Amino acid sequence: MNVLKIATAGSVDDGKSTLIGRILYDTNSLTEDKLQAIEDKSKQRGFDYLDFSLATDGLVAEREQGITIDVAHIYFSTPRTSFIVADSPGHIEYTRNMVTGASNSQASIILVDARNGVVEQTYRHFFINNLLRVKEVVIAVNKMDLVDYSEEKFNQIKGEIEYLAQKSDYQDQNLTFVPVSALHGDNVVTASNNIPWYTGKSLLEYLEGLHVEEEQESEFKVRFPVQTVIRPKTDEYHDYRGYAGKLYGGDLAVGDEVTVLPSETKSKVKSIQFFDQEFEQAKSGSSVSITLEDNVNVSRGDMLVKTGQEPKVVKQLEATICWMDSTPLQASEKYYIKHGVNDAQAKITSLDAIINTDFSGEDENPSKLSLNEIGKVSLKVSKPLFVDSYKENKANGAFILINPKTNNTSGVGFIN
């Protein structure tokens, strides 16, 4: 069965939770007790309709205020597709949660209130989806019932988003526009008779038709960071030395010549194993154990790459940072950097710019980077890292910064 990971985004009260709740209801994915709880709570509030946002807003504070505060992950299936939905909050102060929700998603739904049109948070969420290189983005123009299902209003919003897309440096993104009413179910799961001028698929029909493969990044360049070295303590396998990790970028086959970083020692792949099975080839995204023909020195944190496809080995980085800490980032501050399975100390050498998320440009040489702001920084690390740019390879082009005093994740970075 096809599996699709989706993130939702949108401004406050655009109806993200209601939309997901409506999909769950119309696909019979709600349990009887959950549905009964929604009916009872809706009646208590005096509604003459079901408040579907209660299906996803699990925190007490969320239900009381009618807003989403934290990322909620919802799982449901149709006969064609299994969905994992990250329902992210819409408030500007929860931008970091939206980044978290979208970071592993293959597609994104950005909701726009048809009455309000494109607002500041729409710019921000569209920018983040571009920054994270989310390939499939659906603009769901919600609450069409409150604008009398106006085609003119829909086209106006569509035009504004398309204008934004022209300013993006990520031109491989696929944009799809769907007019919906989450409250009444128009064009959510099935086509609506109220919108005769729209001839496309309903939102769920479109999502079911997506088959987003893991991107083969950086021209199929193999990246295999070693998570652990396997040395069984048994007589039968006392000579066995395997290297376990997850394969990124491209495929790897028995007989391929690889280079071990940082030593630059070369060898060939002898075998590829998963548990008790052996394979001739490992596909990108596979978690496997690899053995080499030569008894070379490989440790946790080293990286195996195909010879001739070596990444950059650097101690200085330029990156785009989304700041997630209440303590602002400033030049000369020190952090721990975690890049894949590698850890190192890092020092911010310069804070170069704050990026305006409405695509209007950058504010250069700021004094600090505050919570939920996105900026460009330069940093120096204490030991060499094996990196690609995020545009070339998502897995090997991202990192996090950790505050050494609190152990909190302070920022997420994308290597330029």
Stockholm file with secondary structure:
# STOCKHOLM 1.0

chainA/1-416         MNVLKIATAGSVDDGKSTLIGRILYDTNSLTEDKLQAIEDKSKQRGFDYLDFSLATDGLVAEREQGITIDVAHIYFSTPRTSFIVADSPGHIEYTRNMVTGASNSQASIILVDARNGVVEQTYRHFFINNLLRVKEVVIAVNKMDLVDYSEEKFNQIKGEIEYLAQKSDYQDQNLTFVPVSALHGDNVVTASNNIPWYTGKSLLEYLEGLHVEEEQESEFKVRFPVQTVIRPKTDEYHDYRGYAGKLYGGDLAVGDEVTVLPSETKSKVKSIQFFDQEFEQAKSGSSVSITLEDNVNVSRGDMLVKTGQEPKVVKQLEATICWMDSTPLQASEKYYIKHGVNDAQAKITSLDAIINTDFSGEDENPSKLSLNEIGKVSLKVSKPLFVDSYKENKANGAFILINPKTNNTSGVGFIN
#=GR chainA/1-416 SS CEEEEEEEEESTTSCHHHHHHHHHHHTTCSCHHHHHHHHHHHHHTTCSSCCGGGGTCCSHHHHHHTSCCSCEEEEEECSSEEEEEEECCCSGGGHHHHHHHHTTCSEEEEEEETTTCSCHHHHHHHHHHHHTTCSEEEEEEECGGGGTTCHHHHHHHHHHHHHHHHHCSCTTCEEEEEECBTTTTBTTTBCCTTCTTCCSCCHHHHHHTCCCCCCCCGGGCCBEEEEEEECCCSSTTTTCCEEEEECBSSCEETTCEEEEETTTEEEEEEEEEETTEEESEECTTCEEEEEESSCCCCCTTCEEEETTCCCEEEEEEEEEEEECCSSCBCTTCEEEEEETTEEEEEEEEEEEEEEETTTTEEEESCSCBCTTCEEEEEEEEEEEEEECCTTTCTTTSEEEEECTTTCCEEEEEEEC
#=GC SS_cons         CEEEEEEEEESTTSCHHHHHHHHHHHTTCSCHHHHHHHHHHHHHTTCSSCCGGGGTCCSHHHHHHTSCCSCEEEEEECSSEEEEEEECCCSGGGHHHHHHHHTTCSEEEEEEETTTCSCHHHHHHHHHHHHTTCSEEEEEEECGGGGTTCHHHHHHHHHHHHHHHHHCSCTTCEEEEEECBTTTTBTTTBCCTTCTTCCSCCHHHHHHTCCCCCCCCGGGCCBEEEEEEECCCSSTTTTCCEEEEECBSSCEETTCEEEEETTTEEEEEEEEEETTEEESEECTTCEEEEEESSCCCCCTTCEEEETTCCCEEEEEEEEEEEECCSSCBCTTCEEEEEETTEEEEEEEEEEEEEEETTTTEEEESCSCBCTTCEEEEEEEEEEEEEECCTTTCTTTSEEEEECTTTCCEEEEEEEC
//
